[in-house]
Amino acid sequence: MENNIRKIGVFTSGGDAPGMNAAIRAVVRACTYYKKDAYGIMRGYEGMIEGDLVKLGARSVGNIIQRGGTILKSARSEEFRTAEGRKKAYENLKAEGIEALVAIGGDGTFTGLHKFYEEYRVPSVCIPGTIDNDLPGTDYTIGYDTATNTAVEAIDRIRDTALSHNRLFFVEVMGRNSGYIAINSGIAGGATGIVIPEENMSFDQLYNLLGADKETSKKSNLIVVAEGSKIGDANTLARKVAERSSYFDIKVTILGHLQRGGAPTYFDRVLASKMGIAAVEGLMQGQKDVMVGIKDNKIVYNDFNTIMAQKHHEIDSESLRIAKILSI
């Protein structure tokens, strides 16, 4: 391994995700292990521009692996989108002697860091931290497992009241333009129907799943809707069903940011730990302008341009097939 890099900055940016603290911890402790100095950059690119940097050691990141959110805070920075903003950020890093960066976030975070690398050639490694699981180049992103488990727990609780009242529930989950949380929480929660952006389901097809116009022995119906649904959000779909039939007592639950908080699952803690160490070791091996990923349980490094040229991490057809069979 190359040892010419002495100081590494780490920051989180964009939406928070459970497991980000575990990744920060892994980066800092890997730096300590390899005798590098670690600096936390507060509030992402905004803190980089303002010079809000703090030196971190192994004890600085104690007792955070189990915490949700991010101890480094997160913010979106309009100023970093400008050449002047990026110049300020570079000058602050240079003044502190920081020679490489580890970013934890999603595609917006990575795009900003890629631009920064093109202009100033600061070696950088990105760690995919987003509940959406929508990034190519990795089987899983940090936070996705926790968010899906949170959604399943909520769906289980909603099913209890649905069974008590013979109700139809629409449950909307997060995921932006990705249906990963919806498809897997829907399968695990026994949903009657699952509406995701990746599948071209029509409203008529969804309505037919409910069995409103024929004899049905179903005691309740529960539809999971991804927030990026092409045929309408949960409230829109509930209204359209109500307009067509008075058969159902319809309720809507929007899980929203509930899915982004809370203690990370063991899976996200371990995944974040592996990726955090891999980020530091990648920089020491000469990696730059890459994203850490995990494929078939092995760490991989993805070139930024390759990642951005691909479509987002697509849902496999087998999951769609299983959901269809189980919905009868």
N, C-alpha and C positions, 0 to 999 in steps of 0.2 A: 504494500500500500504506500501511496505517496503521502508525505507528511509535511509538505510545504505550506498547507493551509493551517493557520494558527487560530483564527477567530471566525466563528460561525454564528450568524444571526438566524433566529427562528421566529416566525410570526404566524398568526391565524388571520384569515380574511374571509369576507363574505358571511354567509349564514353559518351559525354555530352548529356543531354536530356532536352527539355523545361519543366520547373517545378522543376528542382533540387534546384534552389534558394528558391522557395517557401517551399520546404521540409527542407532546412537548417534553414530558418526563423522559421518554426514551431518547430523544435528541440530546437533551442536556446531559443525561448520564452517559450516553455514548461519547459525547465530547469529553467528559471527565475521564472516562476510561482510556481514551486515546490521547489524553493530555492536550486537549484543545480548549480554548475559552469559548463559552456559550453566552450569547447575548439575546435576551428576549426583547422583541420589538413590540411595543404596546400599540394596540388598535390598528394593526395591519399597516397598510401603506400610509395612512394618515400619521401614525406614529413615526414612520420612517422619515417622512417629510419634516416633522416637527422635532426630530432628534430625541424622541422619547424611548430611550434604550436603557436596559437594566442588565447588569451582569448576573448570570445565574450559575449556581453550583448544584452538586448532587443533592444537598440538603434543601435547596430552594424549592425543589419540586417534590418534596416528600408529602405524602398524604393527599395527593391530587388524582391518583389513577382512578379512583372510584367516583370522582366528581364530574357532573355534566357541565356543559358550557365550556368556557376557555378562560384560564387565569390571565392570559395575555390580552383579553378583550378582542373585539372584532369591530370593524367599521368599514364602510364603503367610502372611497376617496375620489371625488371628482378631480381634485388637483393633480393626482397621480396620472390622470389621463392626459395631462399636458406635458410638453417637453420641459417646461420650467419646473413643474412639480417633481418630475423624475430627476432633474439635475440637483434639486435641493436634497432629495433622498440620497442620491449617490454621494454628495459632499458630506452628509452626516455619517454615512457608513465609512467613508474614507477617513474622516477625522477620528473615528473610533477604532480604525484599523480592521474593520470587519471585511473579510475577503471572500466569503461565500454565504449563501442564503438557503434556508429550508422554509418553504411555504406550505401551510396546511389549509386547504380550501377546495374550491371547485373550479370550473372552467374559467370563470371570470378572473379569479386569482391567478390562474396559470397564464392567461392571456397577458395580464399586466406584467408578470414576471418575465415572460418571453420577450416582450418589448424592451424591458429593462436590460435583459441580457444582450439583445441585439445592439443596444446603444452603448452599454458600459462593460460588457463582457464579464460581468460578475457571475462566477459559476453558481448554478442554482439547481436544486432538486425540489420537486413538488410532491406532496403527500396528499392523496385524494381523500378529503374529509367533507362528505356531504351525505345526507340521509337519502338522497334521490337514487343513488347507485346508477347514475346515468353516464359515467365516464368510460370510454373505451380503454383498453389496455390493462384492465384489472377485473377480476371476477367480483370483487366486493370493494366498496368504499367504506371508510370509517363512519360509523353512525347509522348505516342502513339497517344492520341487524337489530340494534336497540329500538329504532323507530318502528320497525315492523312488529317487534314483540309488544311494544306499547299499543300499536293499533289492534293487534290480536286480543290483548287483554281488554281493551275498550269494547271491541266487538262482542266478546264473550259476555260482558256485563249488559250490553244492549240487548243481546239475545234473550237474557233472562226476563227482561221486561216485555220484550216482543212476544214471548210465549205466554206471558201472563195476560196479555190483552188482545192476542190475535192481530197484531199490528204489522204494517209494512214499514220498515225502517230503511232510509237511505243514509249511508254513512260515508262521508267524504274524507279521504285521506290525502296527505301531502305527497309530493313527488315531482312537482313542476310538470315537465313534459314526459316524464317517465312513469310507467305503470308498475314498477317493481314492488313498491309497498302494497299497492292495491291487489295485484294478482296473488301475492303470497299470503297477505293477511286475509284475503278473501277465501282462498283455499283452506287455510288453517282455521278460519272462523266459520266455515260451512255456509258461505254466502250462496244465495239463490242465483245471483248474477253479479258479474264483475265488469265494470266499464273502465277501459283503459285507452290511452291515446294511440297505442300501437295496433289496436284491432278496430276494424271498420264495422262495428256493431251499429245497427240502426235503432231508432226508438221503437219501431214496431217489433223488432226482434227482442228487445229488452222487455217490452210489454207482454209479449207472448210467454216469456219465462214465468211471469207472475201467476198465470192461470186464473185471471179474473173472470173470464168469460166461459169457463168450463168447470166441471166438478174437479175439486182438488182436495187431497187429504193433508196438504201442508198446513201445519199449525201456525206458521209465521213465514214471512218473507223478509230477507235482508239483502240489500243491494249495496255493494261497495263501489264507490265512484272515485277514480283518480282525479285530482284537481285539474289536470290537463285534458279532461274528457272532451272529445270533439262534438258530442251531441248534447252537451249542457252540463252544468254543475249539479250538485245534489238537489238544491232548491228548485232549479229549472225542471229537472226530471220529475221531481215530486209533484210539481204543479201540473205538468203535462199528463201524468197518470190520473190525478184527481179530476182533471177536465174530461177525461175519457170514461172514467168509471167511478161510481160512488161505493164500490164494493169494499174499498180499503180504508182503514183508519191509518193515515200516513203521518209519520214523524221523520224529521231530518236531524242528523247530528253531524256537525263539522268538527273534526278532531283538531285541525289547525296546528298551532305551535306546541300543543301538548306533546306531540311526537318528537320535538327537537330537544326537550329537556329530560332530566332524570339521569340516574346513574347508568353508565354504559354496561351492556352485557359482558360476560366473560369473553365472548367472541370478539367484540369490538376492542376490548382492552388488549387482548393478545395481538390482534391484527395491527392496532396502532403501535404497539411495542415493536413488533417486527419491522414495520415500515419506518418508524423513527430511527431505529438503529441502521436500517438499510440506507436511509437518506445520508447519514453521516459517513458511513462506509463508502457509499457511492461517490461522494465528494472527494474522499481520500484516494479513491481509485481513478479519479480524473473525469467522473461523470459531470455533465453540465447541460443545462437546458433540457432536463428530462423529468418524467414523472415516475415515481415508484409505483409498481403494481404487484398484484399477486395473481398468478395464473397456475391452476392445478397445484395449489399450495406451495408454489415456489416464487420467490421474489424475482421480479423482472424490472428492467429500466426501459421506459418508452420515450423515444425522441419526441419532442413537443410537436413538430410539424406532422409527424405520423399520427399522433393522437388527434390533432385538430382536423386532419383530413378525413377521419373516419366518422361514421354516424355514432350517435350515442349508444351506449351499451344496450343492445337489443334483448328483449325478452325471448326466450327460446320457445319454439312451437310446442314443445312437450308440455310446458306449463299451461299453455292455452288449451291444449287437448284435454289435460287432466281437469281443468276448471269446468270445461263443457260437460264432461262425463258426470262429474259430481253434482252438477246443478239440477239434475232431474228430480 
